[in-house]
Amino acid sequence: MNFRHLLEKHKLPRAIFDDVKAYLEEGLLLAGGCIVDATIIHVPPSTKNKDDKRDAKISSTQKGNTWHIAMKAHISVDAKSGLIHPVR
C-alpha cells in the first residue's frame, strides 16, 4: 500500500497507464478478434456405436444445472469481416 500511496501522491498512475497504452498502440494492441459460439447437439442417451464402444465425440456436458449427453460444435466468426471460420 505504501507504494500505491506514493504513486497517487505524485499523480503517477494516469501517466503510467498513458505510457503503457501508447506503447501497446504502436503495434502490440489487438484491435480485432473473433466471436465463438459453442453449440450443444443433443444425441440419444445410448452413446455406444455399432462396435458397442463409446463414441469419443459424444460426452456429457453441463449447461446451467442440467446435464446433457451431447456433441459440441464450436463456430467462430471474424468480428470485423463477418467471415465464418471452419466449424470444429
PDB file of N, CA, C and O in Angstrom:
ATOM      1  N   MET A   1       0.810  -1.190   0.000  1.00  0.00           N
ATOM      2  CA  MET A   1       0.000   0.000   0.000  1.00  0.00           C
ATOM      3  C   MET A   1       0.858   1.261   0.000  1.00  0.00           C
ATOM      4  O   MET A   1       0.467   2.286  -0.558  1.00  0.00           O
ATOM      5  N   ASN A   2       2.025   1.180   0.625  1.00  0.00           N
ATOM      6  CA  ASN A   2       2.894   2.362   0.651  1.00  0.00           C
ATOM      7  C   ASN A   2       3.278   2.786  -0.767  1.00  0.00           C
ATOM      8  O   ASN A   2       3.295   3.972  -1.094  1.00  0.00           O
ATOM      9  N   PHE A   3       3.591   1.775  -1.614  1.00  0.00           N
ATOM     10  CA  PHE A   3       3.963   2.083  -2.994  1.00  0.00           C
ATOM     11  C   PHE A   3       2.797   2.730  -3.736  1.00  0.00           C
ATOM     12  O   PHE A   3       2.972   3.708  -4.462  1.00  0.00           O
ATOM     13  N   ARG A   4       1.606   2.169  -3.541  1.00  0.00           N
ATOM     14  CA  ARG A   4       0.415   2.731  -4.195  1.00  0.00           C
ATOM     15  C   ARG A   4       0.181   4.174  -3.751  1.00  0.00           C
ATOM     16  O   ARG A   4      -0.086   5.049  -4.575  1.00  0.00           O
ATOM     17  N   HIS A   5       0.282   4.413  -2.459  1.00  0.00           N
ATOM     18  CA  HIS A   5       0.072   5.780  -1.958  1.00  0.00           C
ATOM     19  C   HIS A   5       1.139   6.735  -2.475  1.00  0.00           C
ATOM     20  O   HIS A   5       0.848   7.903  -2.734  1.00  0.00           O
ATOM     21  N   LEU A   6       2.366   6.256  -2.627  1.00  0.00           N
ATOM     22  CA  LEU A   6       3.430   7.084  -3.182  1.00  0.00           C
ATOM     23  C   LEU A   6       3.125   7.463  -4.637  1.00  0.00           C
ATOM     24  O   LEU A   6       3.320   8.608  -5.044  1.00  0.00           O
ATOM     25  N   LEU A   7       2.639   6.472  -5.421  1.00  0.00           N
ATOM     26  CA  LEU A   7       2.249   6.764  -6.807  1.00  0.00           C
ATOM     27  C   LEU A   7       1.133   7.794  -6.866  1.00  0.00           C
ATOM     28  O   LEU A   7       1.183   8.732  -7.661  1.00  0.00           O
ATOM     29  N   GLU A   8       0.125   7.613  -6.019  1.00  0.00           N
ATOM     30  CA  GLU A   8      -1.009   8.537  -6.011  1.00  0.00           C
ATOM     31  C   GLU A   8      -0.605   9.936  -5.557  1.00  0.00           C
ATOM     32  O   GLU A   8      -1.121  10.934  -6.059  1.00  0.00           O
ATOM     33  N   LYS A   9       0.322   9.999  -4.604  1.00  0.00           N
ATOM     34  CA  LYS A   9       0.780  11.293  -4.098  1.00  0.00           C
ATOM     35  C   LYS A   9       1.428  12.122  -5.204  1.00  0.00           C
ATOM     36  O   LYS A   9       1.261  13.341  -5.259  1.00  0.00           O
ATOM     37  N   HIS A  10       2.167  11.450  -6.083  1.00  0.00           N
ATOM     38  CA  HIS A  10       2.850  12.144  -7.183  1.00  0.00           C
ATOM     39  C   HIS A  10       2.067  12.094  -8.497  1.00  0.00           C
ATOM     40  O   HIS A  10       2.588  12.455  -9.553  1.00  0.00           O
ATOM     41  N   LYS A  11       0.822  11.648  -8.422  1.00  0.00           N
ATOM     42  CA  LYS A  11      -0.087  11.596  -9.570  1.00  0.00           C
ATOM     43  C   LYS A  11       0.523  10.845 -10.754  1.00  0.00           C
ATOM     44  O   LYS A  11       0.483  11.317 -11.890  1.00  0.00           O
ATOM     45  N   LEU A  12       1.087   9.670 -10.471  1.00  0.00           N
ATOM     46  CA  LEU A  12       1.741   8.873 -11.498  1.00  0.00           C
ATOM     47  C   LEU A  12       0.873   7.801 -12.163  1.00  0.00           C
ATOM     48  O   LEU A  12       1.177   7.425 -13.295  1.00  0.00           O
ATOM     49  N   PRO A  13      -0.184   7.287 -11.534  1.00  0.00           N
ATOM     50  CA  PRO A  13      -0.938   6.204 -12.190  1.00  0.00           C
ATOM     51  C   PRO A  13      -1.439   6.555 -13.592  1.00  0.00           C
ATOM     52  O   PRO A  13      -1.305   5.738 -14.503  1.00  0.00           O
ATOM     53  N   ARG A  14      -2.010   7.736 -13.790  1.00  0.00           N
ATOM     54  CA  ARG A  14      -2.525   8.122 -15.098  1.00  0.00           C
ATOM     55  C   ARG A  14      -1.389   8.198 -16.111  1.00  0.00           C
ATOM     56  O   ARG A  14      -1.542   7.746 -17.245  1.00  0.00           O
ATOM     57  N   ALA A  15      -0.251   8.766 -15.714  1.00  0.00           N
ATOM     58  CA  ALA A  15       0.894   8.878 -16.623  1.00  0.00           C
ATOM     59  C   ALA A  15       1.418   7.502 -17.013  1.00  0.00           C
ATOM     60  O   ALA A  15       1.767   7.274 -18.172  1.00  0.00           O
ATOM     61  N   ILE A  16       1.473   6.592 -16.054  1.00  0.00           N
ATOM     62  CA  ILE A  16       1.950   5.232 -16.344  1.00  0.00           C
ATOM     63  C   ILE A  16       1.005   4.541 -17.311  1.00  0.00           C
ATOM     64  O   ILE A  16       1.445   3.937 -18.289  1.00  0.00           O
ATOM     65  N   PHE A  17      -0.295   4.627 -17.042  1.00  0.00           N
ATOM     66  CA  PHE A  17      -1.275   3.984 -17.933  1.00  0.00           C
ATOM     67  C   PHE A  17      -1.251   4.600 -19.330  1.00  0.00           C
ATOM     68  O   PHE A  17      -1.390   3.882 -20.321  1.00  0.00           O
ATOM     69  N   ASP A  18      -1.079   5.906 -19.422  1.00  0.00           N
ATOM     70  CA  ASP A  18      -0.994   6.548 -20.738  1.00  0.00           C
ATOM     71  C   ASP A  18       0.232   6.067 -21.512  1.00  0.00           C
ATOM     72  O   ASP A  18       0.156   5.836 -22.719  1.00  0.00           O
ATOM     73  N   ASP A  19       1.364   5.917 -20.816  1.00  0.00           N
ATOM     74  CA  ASP A  19       2.576   5.413 -21.469  1.00  0.00           C
ATOM     75  C   ASP A  19       2.394   3.974 -21.947  1.00  0.00           C
ATOM     76  O   ASP A  19       2.795   3.633 -23.060  1.00  0.00           O
ATOM     77  N   VAL A  20       1.798   3.139 -21.119  1.00  0.00           N
ATOM     78  CA  VAL A  20       1.568   1.730 -21.499  1.00  0.00           C
ATOM     79  C   VAL A  20       0.606   1.661 -22.676  1.00  0.00           C
ATOM     80  O   VAL A  20       0.820   0.881 -23.604  1.00  0.00           O
ATOM     81  N   LYS A  21      -0.445   2.461 -22.648  1.00  0.00           N
ATOM     82  CA  LYS A  21      -1.416   2.476 -23.750  1.00  0.00           C
ATOM     83  C   LYS A  21      -0.752   2.910 -25.056  1.00  0.00           C
ATOM     84  O   LYS A  21      -0.995   2.306 -26.101  1.00  0.00           O
ATOM     85  N   ALA A  22       0.076   3.939 -25.010  1.00  0.00           N
ATOM     86  CA  ALA A  22       0.779   4.396 -26.215  1.00  0.00           C
ATOM     87  C   ALA A  22       1.711   3.311 -26.736  1.00  0.00           C
ATOM     88  O   ALA A  22       1.800   3.099 -27.945  1.00  0.00           O
ATOM     89  N   TYR A  23       2.407   2.622 -25.837  1.00  0.00           N
ATOM     90  CA  TYR A  23       3.308   1.547 -26.230  1.00  0.00           C
ATOM     91  C   TYR A  23       2.540   0.421 -26.917  1.00  0.00           C
ATOM     92  O   TYR A  23       2.990  -0.109 -27.933  1.00  0.00           O
ATOM     93  N   LEU A  24       1.387   0.055 -26.367  1.00  0.00           N
ATOM     94  CA  LEU A  24       0.588  -1.016 -26.957  1.00  0.00           C
ATOM     95  C   LEU A  24       0.005  -0.617 -28.304  1.00  0.00           C
ATOM     96  O   LEU A  24      -0.088  -1.448 -29.207  1.00  0.00           O
ATOM     97  N   GLU A  25      -0.386   0.634 -28.448  1.00  0.00           N
ATOM     98  CA  GLU A  25      -0.966   1.096 -29.702  1.00  0.00           C
ATOM     99  C   GLU A  25       0.051   1.148 -30.834  1.00  0.00           C
ATOM    100  O   GLU A  25      -0.331   1.225 -32.002  1.00  0.00           O
ATOM    101  N   GLU A  26       1.329   1.108 -30.510  1.00  0.00           N
ATOM    102  CA  GLU A  26       2.368   1.115 -31.533  1.00  0.00           C
ATOM    103  C   GLU A  26       2.434  -0.195 -32.300  1.00  0.00           C
ATOM    104  O   GLU A  26       3.130  -0.271 -33.313  1.00  0.00           O
ATOM    105  N   GLY A  27       1.748  -1.203 -31.860  1.00  0.00           N
ATOM    106  CA  GLY A  27       1.770  -2.446 -32.609  1.00  0.00           C
ATOM    107  C   GLY A  27       1.476  -3.693 -31.813  1.00  0.00           C
ATOM    108  O   GLY A  27       1.371  -4.775 -32.392  1.00  0.00           O
ATOM    109  N   LEU A  28       1.344  -3.585 -30.538  1.00  0.00           N
ATOM    110  CA  LEU A  28       1.101  -4.775 -29.733  1.00  0.00           C
ATOM    111  C   LEU A  28      -0.362  -4.948 -29.351  1.00  0.00           C
ATOM    112  O   LEU A  28      -0.754  -6.031 -28.916  1.00  0.00           O
ATOM    113  N   LEU A  29      -1.166  -3.927 -29.499  1.00  0.00           N
ATOM    114  CA  LEU A  29      -2.559  -3.993 -29.103  1.00  0.00           C
ATOM    115  C   LEU A  29      -3.380  -4.658 -30.193  1.00  0.00           C
ATOM    116  O   LEU A  29      -3.327  -4.247 -31.352  1.00  0.00           O
ATOM    117  N   LEU A  30      -4.129  -5.670 -29.834  1.00  0.00           N
ATOM    118  CA  LEU A  30      -5.008  -6.327 -30.795  1.00  0.00           C
ATOM    119  C   LEU A  30      -6.293  -5.526 -30.900  1.00  0.00           C
ATOM    120  O   LEU A  30      -6.932  -5.232 -29.889  1.00  0.00           O
ATOM    121  N   ALA A  31      -6.665  -5.178 -32.100  1.00  0.00           N
ATOM    122  CA  ALA A  31      -7.858  -4.364 -32.295  1.00  0.00           C
ATOM    123  C   ALA A  31      -8.997  -5.176 -32.903  1.00  0.00           C
ATOM    124  O   ALA A  31     -10.050  -4.617 -33.209  1.00  0.00           O
ATOM    125  N   GLY A  32      -8.812  -6.460 -33.083  1.00  0.00           N
ATOM    126  CA  GLY A  32      -9.851  -7.290 -33.667  1.00  0.00           C
ATOM    127  C   GLY A  32      -9.988  -8.575 -32.890  1.00  0.00           C
ATOM    128  O   GLY A  32      -9.394  -8.736 -31.824  1.00  0.00           O
ATOM    129  N   GLY A  33     -10.760  -9.474 -33.418  1.00  0.00           N
ATOM    130  CA  GLY A  33     -10.944 -10.748 -32.742  1.00  0.00           C
ATOM    131  C   GLY A  33     -11.994 -11.559 -33.442  1.00  0.00           C
ATOM    132  O   GLY A  33     -12.435 -11.219 -34.540  1.00  0.00           O
ATOM    133  N   CYS A  34     -12.397 -12.644 -32.797  1.00  0.00           N
ATOM    134  CA  CYS A  34     -13.466 -13.445 -33.369  1.00  0.00           C
ATOM    135  C   CYS A  34     -14.470 -13.806 -32.291  1.00  0.00           C
ATOM    136  O   CYS A  34     -14.147 -13.847 -31.104  1.00  0.00           O
ATOM    137  N   ILE A  35     -15.669 -14.061 -32.718  1.00  0.00           N
ATOM    138  CA  ILE A  35     -16.770 -14.422 -31.838  1.00  0.00           C
ATOM    139  C   ILE A  35     -16.917 -15.935 -31.914  1.00  0.00           C
ATOM    140  O   ILE A  35     -17.010 -16.492 -33.008  1.00  0.00           O
ATOM    141  N   VAL A  36     -16.939 -16.610 -30.764  1.00  0.00           N
ATOM    142  CA  VAL A  36     -17.033 -18.067 -30.731  1.00  0.00           C
ATOM    143  C   VAL A  36     -18.324 -18.471 -30.048  1.00  0.00           C
ATOM    144  O   VAL A  36     -18.678 -17.934 -28.999  1.00  0.00           O
ATOM    145  N   ASP A  37     -19.031 -19.428 -30.653  1.00  0.00           N
ATOM    146  CA  ASP A  37     -20.254 -19.967 -30.074  1.00  0.00           C
ATOM    147  C   ASP A  37     -20.088 -21.467 -29.933  1.00  0.00           C
ATOM    148  O   ASP A  37     -19.736 -22.146 -30.898  1.00  0.00           O
ATOM    149  N   ALA A  38     -20.336 -21.986 -28.756  1.00  0.00           N
ATOM    150  CA  ALA A  38     -20.304 -23.426 -28.527  1.00  0.00           C
ATOM    151  C   ALA A  38     -21.748 -23.917 -28.475  1.00  0.00           C
ATOM    152  O   ALA A  38     -22.498 -23.544 -27.573  1.00  0.00           O
ATOM    153  N   THR A  39     -22.133 -24.735 -29.420  1.00  0.00           N
ATOM    154  CA  THR A  39     -23.489 -25.233 -29.520  1.00  0.00           C
ATOM    155  C   THR A  39     -23.537 -26.687 -29.066  1.00  0.00           C
ATOM    156  O   THR A  39     -22.640 -27.470 -29.380  1.00  0.00           O
ATOM    157  N   ILE A  40     -24.570 -27.042 -28.335  1.00  0.00           N
ATOM    158  CA  ILE A  40     -24.758 -28.419 -27.881  1.00  0.00           C
ATOM    159  C   ILE A  40     -25.722 -29.107 -28.830  1.00  0.00           C
ATOM    160  O   ILE A  40     -26.840 -28.638 -29.043  1.00  0.00           O
ATOM    161  N   ILE A  41     -25.283 -30.223 -29.401  1.00  0.00           N
ATOM    162  CA  ILE A  41     -26.123 -31.016 -30.305  1.00  0.00           C
ATOM    163  C   ILE A  41     -26.551 -32.265 -29.546  1.00  0.00           C
ATOM    164  O   ILE A  41     -25.723 -33.121 -29.234  1.00  0.00           O
ATOM    165  N   HIS A  42     -27.836 -32.369 -29.251  1.00  0.00           N
ATOM    166  CA  HIS A  42     -28.337 -33.491 -28.454  1.00  0.00           C
ATOM    167  C   HIS A  42     -28.272 -34.791 -29.243  1.00  0.00           C
ATOM    168  O   HIS A  42     -28.500 -34.811 -30.452  1.00  0.00           O
ATOM    169  N   VAL A  43     -27.959 -35.874 -28.540  1.00  0.00           N
ATOM    170  CA  VAL A  43     -27.894 -37.206 -29.130  1.00  0.00           C
ATOM    171  C   VAL A  43     -28.714 -38.152 -28.265  1.00  0.00           C
ATOM    172  O   VAL A  43     -29.039 -37.819 -27.125  1.00  0.00           O
ATOM    173  N   PRO A  44     -29.057 -39.340 -28.794  1.00  0.00           N
ATOM    174  CA  PRO A  44     -29.801 -40.313 -27.981  1.00  0.00           C
ATOM    175  C   PRO A  44     -29.003 -40.702 -26.733  1.00  0.00           C
ATOM    176  O   PRO A  44     -27.776 -40.610 -26.739  1.00  0.00           O
ATOM    177  N   PRO A  45     -29.674 -41.131 -25.675  1.00  0.00           N
ATOM    178  CA  PRO A  45     -28.991 -41.484 -24.429  1.00  0.00           C
ATOM    179  C   PRO A  45     -27.916 -42.563 -24.588  1.00  0.00           C
ATOM    180  O   PRO A  45     -26.938 -42.563 -23.841  1.00  0.00           O
ATOM    181  N   SER A  46     -28.078 -43.478 -25.543  1.00  0.00           N
ATOM    182  CA  SER A  46     -27.069 -44.502 -25.740  1.00  0.00           C
ATOM    183  C   SER A  46     -25.904 -43.892 -26.506  1.00  0.00           C
ATOM    184  O   SER A  46     -26.075 -43.434 -27.636  1.00  0.00           O
ATOM    185  N   THR A  47     -24.727 -43.884 -25.901  1.00  0.00           N
ATOM    186  CA  THR A  47     -23.570 -43.255 -26.532  1.00  0.00           C
ATOM    187  C   THR A  47     -22.654 -44.278 -27.192  1.00  0.00           C
ATOM    188  O   THR A  47     -21.512 -43.958 -27.521  1.00  0.00           O
ATOM    189  N   LYS A  48     -23.130 -45.485 -27.388  1.00  0.00           N
ATOM    190  CA  LYS A  48     -22.291 -46.520 -27.982  1.00  0.00           C
ATOM    191  C   LYS A  48     -22.544 -46.624 -29.477  1.00  0.00           C
ATOM    192  O   LYS A  48     -23.675 -46.460 -29.934  1.00  0.00           O
ATOM    193  N   ASN A  49     -21.492 -46.898 -30.239  1.00  0.00           N
ATOM    194  CA  ASN A  49     -21.615 -47.025 -31.687  1.00  0.00           C
ATOM    195  C   ASN A  49     -21.856 -48.495 -32.067  1.00  0.00           C
ATOM    196  O   ASN A  49     -22.137 -49.321 -31.198  1.00  0.00           O
ATOM    197  N   LYS A  50     -21.749 -48.816 -33.347  1.00  0.00           N
ATOM    198  CA  LYS A  50     -22.033 -50.174 -33.828  1.00  0.00           C
ATOM    199  C   LYS A  50     -21.122 -51.220 -33.204  1.00  0.00           C
ATOM    200  O   LYS A  50     -21.532 -52.368 -33.029  1.00  0.00           O
ATOM    201  N   ASP A  51     -19.892 -50.842 -32.866  1.00  0.00           N
ATOM    202  CA  ASP A  51     -18.945 -51.779 -32.263  1.00  0.00           C
ATOM    203  C   ASP A  51     -19.122 -51.889 -30.752  1.00  0.00           C
ATOM    204  O   ASP A  51     -18.286 -52.485 -30.072  1.00  0.00           O
ATOM    205  N   ASP A  52     -20.194 -51.324 -30.227  1.00  0.00           N
ATOM    206  CA  ASP A  52     -20.520 -51.345 -28.802  1.00  0.00           C
ATOM    207  C   ASP A  52     -19.456 -50.626 -27.964  1.00  0.00           C
ATOM    208  O   ASP A  52     -19.198 -50.995 -26.818  1.00  0.00           O
ATOM    209  N   LYS A  53     -18.850 -49.602 -28.552  1.00  0.00           N
ATOM    210  CA  LYS A  53     -17.854 -48.797 -27.851  1.00  0.00           C
ATOM    211  C   LYS A  53     -18.365 -47.367 -27.766  1.00  0.00           C
ATOM    212  O   LYS A  53     -19.176 -46.929 -28.583  1.00  0.00           O
ATOM    213  N   ARG A  54     -17.885 -46.665 -26.782  1.00  0.00           N
ATOM    214  CA  ARG A  54     -18.288 -45.267 -26.628  1.00  0.00           C
ATOM    215  C   ARG A  54     -17.686 -44.419 -27.740  1.00  0.00           C
ATOM    216  O   ARG A  54     -16.507 -44.546 -28.070  1.00  0.00           O
ATOM    217  N   ASP A  55     -18.509 -43.559 -28.307  1.00  0.00           N
ATOM    218  CA  ASP A  55     -18.046 -42.637 -29.345  1.00  0.00           C
ATOM    219  C   ASP A  55     -17.268 -41.516 -28.669  1.00  0.00           C
ATOM    220  O   ASP A  55     -17.777 -40.880 -27.746  1.00  0.00           O
ATOM    221  N   ALA A  56     -16.059 -41.269 -29.111  1.00  0.00           N
ATOM    222  CA  ALA A  56     -15.195 -40.264 -28.482  1.00  0.00           C
ATOM    223  C   ALA A  56     -15.737 -38.843 -28.622  1.00  0.00           C
ATOM    224  O   ALA A  56     -15.401 -37.980 -27.811  1.00  0.00           O
ATOM    225  N   LYS A  57     -16.562 -38.585 -29.622  1.00  0.00           N
ATOM    226  CA  LYS A  57     -17.090 -37.238 -29.846  1.00  0.00           C
ATOM    227  C   LYS A  57     -18.279 -36.921 -28.958  1.00  0.00           C
ATOM    228  O   LYS A  57     -18.658 -35.759 -28.814  1.00  0.00           O
ATOM    229  N   ILE A  58     -18.871 -37.952 -28.360  1.00  0.00           N
ATOM    230  CA  ILE A  58     -20.056 -37.748 -27.536  1.00  0.00           C
ATOM    231  C   ILE A  58     -19.645 -37.792 -26.068  1.00  0.00           C
ATOM    232  O   ILE A  58     -18.932 -38.696 -25.633  1.00  0.00           O
ATOM    233  N   SER A  59     -20.107 -36.804 -25.320  1.00  0.00           N
ATOM    234  CA  SER A  59     -19.784 -36.764 -23.897  1.00  0.00           C
ATOM    235  C   SER A  59     -20.933 -36.124 -23.132  1.00  0.00           C
ATOM    236  O   SER A  59     -21.885 -35.610 -23.719  1.00  0.00           O
ATOM    237  N   SER A  60     -20.826 -36.167 -21.835  1.00  0.00           N
ATOM    238  CA  SER A  60     -21.836 -35.479 -21.029  1.00  0.00           C
ATOM    239  C   SER A  60     -21.307 -34.086 -20.739  1.00  0.00           C
ATOM    240  O   SER A  60     -20.115 -33.895 -20.499  1.00  0.00           O
ATOM    241  N   THR A  61     -22.196 -33.133 -20.765  1.00  0.00           N
ATOM    242  CA  THR A  61     -21.820 -31.745 -20.513  1.00  0.00           C
ATOM    243  C   THR A  61     -22.902 -31.080 -19.684  1.00  0.00           C
ATOM    244  O   THR A  61     -24.069 -31.466 -19.755  1.00  0.00           O
ATOM    245  N   GLN A  62     -22.530 -30.104 -18.915  1.00  0.00           N
ATOM    246  CA  GLN A  62     -23.483 -29.417 -18.060  1.00  0.00           C
ATOM    247  C   GLN A  62     -23.754 -28.027 -18.602  1.00  0.00           C
ATOM    248  O   GLN A  62     -22.828 -27.275 -18.908  1.00  0.00           O
ATOM    249  N   LYS A  63     -25.035 -27.691 -18.719  1.00  0.00           N
ATOM    250  CA  LYS A  63     -25.461 -26.354 -19.125  1.00  0.00           C
ATOM    251  C   LYS A  63     -26.379 -25.857 -18.026  1.00  0.00           C
ATOM    252  O   LYS A  63     -27.496 -26.349 -17.865  1.00  0.00           O
ATOM    253  N   GLY A  64     -25.906 -24.888 -17.278  1.00  0.00           N
ATOM    254  CA  GLY A  64     -26.655 -24.460 -16.101  1.00  0.00           C
ATOM    255  C   GLY A  64     -26.601 -25.566 -15.053  1.00  0.00           C
ATOM    256  O   GLY A  64     -25.517 -26.023 -14.691  1.00  0.00           O
ATOM    257  N   ASN A  65     -27.747 -25.993 -14.571  1.00  0.00           N
ATOM    258  CA  ASN A  65     -27.808 -27.090 -13.608  1.00  0.00           C
ATOM    259  C   ASN A  65     -28.255 -28.387 -14.255  1.00  0.00           C
ATOM    260  O   ASN A  65     -28.502 -29.366 -13.551  1.00  0.00           O
ATOM    261  N   THR A  66     -28.365 -28.422 -15.577  1.00  0.00           N
ATOM    262  CA  THR A  66     -28.859 -29.601 -16.294  1.00  0.00           C
ATOM    263  C   THR A  66     -27.718 -30.279 -17.037  1.00  0.00           C
ATOM    264  O   THR A  66     -26.906 -29.623 -17.690  1.00  0.00           O
ATOM    265  N   TRP A  67     -27.671 -31.603 -16.927  1.00  0.00           N
ATOM    266  CA  TRP A  67     -26.669 -32.391 -17.649  1.00  0.00           C
ATOM    267  C   TRP A  67     -27.265 -32.902 -18.942  1.00  0.00           C
ATOM    268  O   TRP A  67     -28.437 -33.278 -18.976  1.00  0.00           O
ATOM    269  N   HIS A  68     -26.479 -32.922 -20.007  1.00  0.00           N
ATOM    270  CA  HIS A  68     -26.907 -33.382 -21.318  1.00  0.00           C
ATOM    271  C   HIS A  68     -25.884 -34.376 -21.862  1.00  0.00           C
ATOM    272  O   HIS A  68     -24.685 -34.241 -21.616  1.00  0.00           O
ATOM    273  N   ILE A  69     -26.364 -35.370 -22.602  1.00  0.00           N
ATOM    274  CA  ILE A  69     -25.477 -36.230 -23.378  1.00  0.00           C
ATOM    275  C   ILE A  69     -25.530 -35.645 -24.772  1.00  0.00           C
ATOM    276  O   ILE A  69     -26.579 -35.628 -25.417  1.00  0.00           O
ATOM    277  N   ALA A  70     -24.375 -35.161 -25.231  1.00  0.00           N
ATOM    278  CA  ALA A  70     -24.395 -34.376 -26.458  1.00  0.00           C
ATOM    279  C   ALA A  70     -23.025 -34.326 -27.110  1.00  0.00           C
ATOM    280  O   ALA A  70     -22.024 -34.795 -26.567  1.00  0.00           O
ATOM    281  N   MET A  71     -23.024 -33.740 -28.290  1.00  0.00           N
ATOM    282  CA  MET A  71     -21.799 -33.407 -29.005  1.00  0.00           C
ATOM    283  C   MET A  71     -21.718 -31.880 -28.994  1.00  0.00           C
ATOM    284  O   MET A  71     -22.744 -31.202 -28.948  1.00  0.00           O
ATOM    285  N   LYS A  72     -20.508 -31.346 -29.038  1.00  0.00           N
ATOM    286  CA  LYS A  72     -20.338 -29.897 -29.060  1.00  0.00           C
ATOM    287  C   LYS A  72     -19.829 -29.465 -30.422  1.00  0.00           C
ATOM    288  O   LYS A  72     -18.989 -30.137 -31.020  1.00  0.00           O
ATOM    289  N   ALA A  73     -20.331 -28.355 -30.905  1.00  0.00           N
ATOM    290  CA  ALA A  73     -19.840 -27.756 -32.146  1.00  0.00           C
ATOM    291  C   ALA A  73     -19.409 -26.337 -31.814  1.00  0.00           C
ATOM    292  O   ALA A  73     -20.183 -25.565 -31.248  1.00  0.00           O
ATOM    293  N   HIS A  74     -18.186 -25.995 -32.163  1.00  0.00           N
ATOM    294  CA  HIS A  74     -17.677 -24.649 -31.938  1.00  0.00           C
ATOM    295  C   HIS A  74     -17.623 -23.918 -33.277  1.00  0.00           C
ATOM    296  O   HIS A  74     -16.982 -24.376 -34.223  1.00  0.00           O
ATOM    297  N   ILE A  75     -18.294 -22.793 -33.341  1.00  0.00           N
ATOM    298  CA  ILE A  75     -18.349 -21.996 -34.558  1.00  0.00           C
ATOM    299  C   ILE A  75     -17.741 -20.631 -34.239  1.00  0.00           C
ATOM    300  O   ILE A  75     -18.096 -20.008 -33.238  1.00  0.00           O
ATOM    301  N   SER A  76     -16.828 -20.171 -35.087  1.00  0.00           N
ATOM    302  CA  SER A  76     -16.256 -18.847 -34.844  1.00  0.00           C
ATOM    303  C   SER A  76     -16.421 -17.974 -36.086  1.00  0.00           C
ATOM    304  O   SER A  76     -16.346 -18.436 -37.225  1.00  0.00           O
ATOM    305  N   VAL A  77     -16.646 -16.703 -35.813  1.00  0.00           N
ATOM    306  CA  VAL A  77     -16.868 -15.707 -36.856  1.00  0.00           C
ATOM    307  C   VAL A  77     -15.897 -14.560 -36.629  1.00  0.00           C
ATOM    308  O   VAL A  77     -15.725 -14.104 -35.498  1.00  0.00           O
ATOM    309  N   ASP A  78     -15.262 -14.094 -37.695  1.00  0.00           N
ATOM    310  CA  ASP A  78     -14.379 -12.941 -37.597  1.00  0.00           C
ATOM    311  C   ASP A  78     -15.214 -11.721 -37.244  1.00  0.00           C
ATOM    312  O   ASP A  78     -16.178 -11.405 -37.941  1.00  0.00           O
ATOM    313  N   ALA A  79     -14.854 -11.041 -36.180  1.00  0.00           N
ATOM    314  CA  ALA A  79     -15.662  -9.922 -35.689  1.00  0.00           C
ATOM    315  C   ALA A  79     -15.726  -8.759 -36.665  1.00  0.00           C
ATOM    316  O   ALA A  79     -16.735  -8.057 -36.727  1.00  0.00           O
ATOM    317  N   LYS A  80     -14.658  -8.548 -37.427  1.00  0.00           N
ATOM    318  CA  LYS A  80     -14.629  -7.387 -38.323  1.00  0.00           C
ATOM    319  C   LYS A  80     -15.295  -7.676 -39.667  1.00  0.00           C
ATOM    320  O   LYS A  80     -16.127  -6.896 -40.132  1.00  0.00           O
ATOM    321  N   SER A  81     -14.924  -8.807 -40.296  1.00  0.00           N
ATOM    322  CA  SER A  81     -15.414  -9.078 -41.641  1.00  0.00           C
ATOM    323  C   SER A  81     -16.705  -9.885 -41.669  1.00  0.00           C
ATOM    324  O   SER A  81     -17.442  -9.843 -42.654  1.00  0.00           O
ATOM    325  N   GLY A  82     -16.985 -10.622 -40.591  1.00  0.00           N
ATOM    326  CA  GLY A  82     -18.177 -11.463 -40.576  1.00  0.00           C
ATOM    327  C   GLY A  82     -17.977 -12.820 -41.234  1.00  0.00           C
ATOM    328  O   GLY A  82     -18.931 -13.587 -41.361  1.00  0.00           O
ATOM    329  N   LEU A  83     -16.749 -13.132 -41.657  1.00  0.00           N
ATOM    330  CA  LEU A  83     -16.467 -14.423 -42.286  1.00  0.00           C
ATOM    331  C   LEU A  83     -16.509 -15.529 -41.242  1.00  0.00           C
ATOM    332  O   LEU A  83     -16.016 -15.368 -40.125  1.00  0.00           O
ATOM    333  N   ILE A  84     -17.107 -16.654 -41.624  1.00  0.00           N
ATOM    334  CA  ILE A  84     -17.224 -17.803 -40.730  1.00  0.00           C
ATOM    335  C   ILE A  84     -16.005 -18.690 -40.894  1.00  0.00           C
ATOM    336  O   ILE A  84     -15.645 -19.062 -42.011  1.00  0.00           O
ATOM    337  N   HIS A  85     -15.367 -19.030 -39.775  1.00  0.00           N
ATOM    338  CA  HIS A  85     -14.241 -19.945 -39.785  1.00  0.00           C
ATOM    339  C   HIS A  85     -14.775 -21.373 -39.883  1.00  0.00           C
ATOM    340  O   HIS A  85     -15.959 -21.587 -39.625  1.00  0.00           O
ATOM    341  N   PRO A  86     -13.956 -22.354 -40.242  1.00  0.00           N
ATOM    342  CA  PRO A  86     -14.437 -23.741 -40.309  1.00  0.00           C
ATOM    343  C   PRO A  86     -15.029 -24.203 -38.975  1.00  0.00           C
ATOM    344  O   PRO A  86     -14.505 -23.887 -37.907  1.00  0.00           O
ATOM    345  N   VAL A  87     -16.105 -24.938 -39.055  1.00  0.00           N
ATOM    346  CA  VAL A  87     -16.774 -25.462 -37.856  1.00  0.00           C
ATOM    347  C   VAL A  87     -15.936 -26.604 -37.301  1.00  0.00           C
ATOM    348  O   VAL A  87     -15.511 -27.488 -38.044  1.00  0.00           O
ATOM    349  N   ARG A  88     -15.695 -26.582 -35.971  1.00  0.00           N
ATOM    350  CA  ARG A  88     -14.924 -27.645 -35.333  1.00  0.00           C
ATOM    351  C   ARG A  88     -15.788 -28.384 -34.361  1.00  0.00           C
ATOM    352  O   ARG A  88     -15.326 -29.324 -33.714  1.00  0.00           O
TER     353      ARG A  88
END
